[in-house]
Amino acid sequence: LLRLAPDVLRFTAGGRPLRSTSTTVDVDPQSNNVNFRFTFPAAGGEELAVRSTLIGRLAPGHRQYVSVQDAGGRLRAEQLLRAGADSLEIDSRPATADDPIPPTSFWGFAGLGINHILTGYDHLLFLCALLLVARNLASSLKIISCFTLGHSITLALATLDLVHLAPRLVEPLIAASIVYVGIENLLRRGEPTGRYLLTFSFGLVHGLGFATVLREMGVGAHGSGVLVPLLGFNVGVELGQIGVAAVVLPIFWKLGDHPVWLTRWVPACSQLVALAGAWWLVERVAGFGLN
């Protein structure tokens, strides 16, 4: 890791490369992240630039959260890096009370939230399984609202480190929630009554899964700002959910005009949902058990 360090980040001052006088590496056991710490001589008020040289070699869609503070704890820069936008510029002169607050990465985190929900197939399957038996717009809105409220609460609490549940418990619980909804769709034909409380409860579990993304990126660590990333990510998740619901609901309602959809295909889809959830449940319990 020490040999890798010079190729992780490149630092320049006024366009001149800076050489680190000291480099240390440690592993954070809670987030399972590797932390590189570099020490440089004073830049003398020049414009500093930090470029991630590693991010372009990582998986497509990878994001790297960077938060820069001065010795007084004042936020000097904040950005969500990605391939193609892999650098951050910092004014190294001493901060004053009149300095404007640096721009935040709200929309960057919103995009991250959209990407997370659209590629989070377990979350999407859970939502679609709930909407599969919804009969009208009012019922669908109640389900989506309860799920949103539930995961928003635990997303905030977990990101603020007020609630912490290990991924080895959260991920199997998310899979179990999918199994439950699939089986309930089978046993309680039609739209189950009282599903809103159930949806809210499972939303609390899914929110803990969403929070893992922000915690693993280091949001809120070492005193970094948490409010804007949290709001942006949550807005992105909600926009992604709304987009998915806007696509699948008209399809489900149109298919609902045909009796064969209700008598054969809804039960068949619910069976597939339960089987997929059971597969993930076994896979995750076994995977975390091996670790």
N, C-alpha and C positions, 0 to 999 in steps of 0.2 A: 504493500500500500504506500509506503514511503517513496518507493521508486516510481509509483504511478502518480504521485502528488503533483509533480511539475506539469503533467499533461492533463490535469483536471481543470484548472483555472489559469488564465493568463491575465496579468495585471499590467497596466500601463499608466504612466503619469505624463500628461502633456504629449502623448504619443510615443513616449520612450518606454521600453520594457522595464519592469521592475523585477529585481531578484529578491526572493525571500531570504531573510537572515535566519529564520527559524521556521521549521515545519514540524507539526505533531499530528498524529492520527489516533483517534479512539473510536470505539463502537458504543453507541447508545443502546443498552440492553432493552429499554422500553419500546423504542421505535424501530429497533434493529437497523438503524442508520449508521453509516460510516461518516465521521466528522473530521474534516481536514481543517487545520488551523495554521494560517500563514502570518508571519510577522515581517513588516517592511519598515524601512526608514521613513521618516516624515517626508511628505510629498511637497511641502512648501507652497501650499495654496494652488497647486496645479490641478487641472481636471483629471480625475481618476476614471479609469474604465476597467471593468471586470468582464471577461469573456469566458463562457463555459465551452471548453474544447471537447468535453466528453459527451454532451447532450446529443450532438449530431450522430453519435455512434450507438445510441440507445434505441429502444423500440420506438416505432412511430407513435406520435401522440404523447410521448413522455414530456412531463413538465417539471421544471425546477424552480422552486420558490426562493427568492433572494430578498432578504430584509437587512438593510445596513443602518446601523446606529452609531452615534458618536460616543465618546467616553461618558457624556452626561445622560445617555439613554435616549437622546432625541432621535427620532426616525429621520434619516437623511435620504433614503431611497428605498423603493420597494418595487419589485417587478416579478412577473411570472415568465421565466425563460422557456424557449422552445427552439427546436431546430429552425433556422432561418431568422430567428430573433433571439440570438444567444448572448447578447451583451447588455451591460448596464453601466451608465455613466453617473459619476458622483462628484459633486463639488466638494473638494477637500478643505476649503477655508472654514474657519470656526463659525459655527452657527450663531445667529442672533435671534432675539425674540421677534423681530420684524420679518424674518424669513418666511416665505409661504410654505404651507404644508405640502410635501411632495405628492405628486399624483399617485393614486392607488391603482391596484390591479383588479378593480371590481369586475369589469367585463371579462378580464382574463379568467377570473375564478368562475364567473357565470358560464363561460364557454367550457370550463373544466367540469362544471356540474352537469351541463347538457350532455357532454361526451360520456360522463360516468353513468348517467341513467340510460343512455341509448346503448351502451355496451355492457351494462349490468343486466345480463339476461335473467338472473334470478329475480331481481326487483321487477323487471318488465313482465315476467311470467306471472308473478304474484298479482300485479296490478291487472293484467289481462284476465286472469282467472276470476278476480272479483267482478270485473265488468262483464264477463261472459254471460252472467245470469241477470244483469241489471235490465230492467224493463223500460225505463224512461229516463229522460234527462235529469229530472229532479233527484231520482235515486242515484244516478251516476255521480252527480255533483256532490251528494252527501258522502258517498264512498270516497271519492277523491279528496274531499276536504278533510275527512277524518284521518285518512292516511297521511295527508300533508301535515296536519296538525301534530300527529303523533311523531313522525320522523323529524319534524322541525324542532320539537322540544328536546329530544335526545341528541340530535345533531349539535345543538347549541350547548347543552350541558356537557357532552363529551368533549367537544372542542375546547371549551373553557376549563376542562379538566375537573369538573365538579362531579362527574360520573365516569367511572371507568369499568369496563367489562372486557375481559380478554377476548381477542378474536377467535380463540379455540372454542369459546362458548357462543359468541355472537353468530358466527358463520353457520354452525349447525342449526341454531335456532331459526335463522332465516330460511334454511332449507325445510325445517319442520313446519314453518308457517305455510309454505307452498303445499306441502303434503296435506295439511289440515284443510285448506281452502278447496283443494281438489276433491277430497273425500266429502266435505260438506256439500259441495255442488251435486255430488252423486246421491247422497242420502236424503237431502232436503230439496227435492225437485222444485223447480221454479226458483224465484228469488227468496233466499232465506231471510226470515225476519230477524231484526235486532243485529244485523251485520255491522252496523256502524261502530258499536263499541268494540267488536272483534277487530275491525279494521284499524281503529285507533290504537288498540293494544299491540297489534303486530307492527303498526307504523313505528311505535317506540323501539321495537327491536331493529327494524330496518334502518332507523336513524343512527343507531350505534355503528352499523356497517358503513353508512355514508361518512361518519366522522373519522373512520380509519384513514380515509384518503388525506384529510387535512392534517391529522396527527403525524402520519408518516412523512409528510412534506415538511414538517417542522413548524407549521403555523402555530403561533402562540408560544413557541419555545424561546427561551432566553429573552423574554420580555417583548418579543415582536408583536406587532399589531394583529389582532384577531377579528375585530368587528367587521371590517370590509371584506376580508376573505370569506368569513362565515356567511355574511349576507349575500355576497356574490355567488358563492357556491350553491346556497340554498335556492336563490332565484333561478339559477341555471337548472337545478334539479326539477323545480316546479314547471319551468318552461318546457323541459323535456317531457315531463309527465303529461302536460296539457296537449302537447303535440301528438304524443302516442294515442291519448284518449280521443283526440279529434279524428284520428285515422281509423281506429278500430271500432269505435262506438257506432258510426253509421253502417259499417259492415255488419256488425252483430245485429243491429235493429232490422236491417234489410233482410238478413237471413232468417230473422225471427218471424217473418211473414209466412214462412213455409213450415208446416207441422213437422216434417221429417227432421228439420234442424233441431227443434226442441226435443223430439223423442229419441233421436239417434245420435246426432252430431254433438250436441252439448254434453251428453254423458260421455261420449268417446273422447272429446277434448279434455274433459275433467279427469278422465282416467290417465291420459297422457301427462296432464299437469301433476297429478299425484305421483306417477312413476318418475317423472323428471325430478321432482322434489325429493323422492326417496333415494334416487341415485346420488344427488348432491349431498344428502344427509349422510349416507354411508361413506361416500368419498371424503367428505370433510372430517367426519369423526375418525376415520382411519388415518387420514393425512395428518391431523393434529396429534393423533396418538403416536404416530411414528416420530413426530418431532419432539 
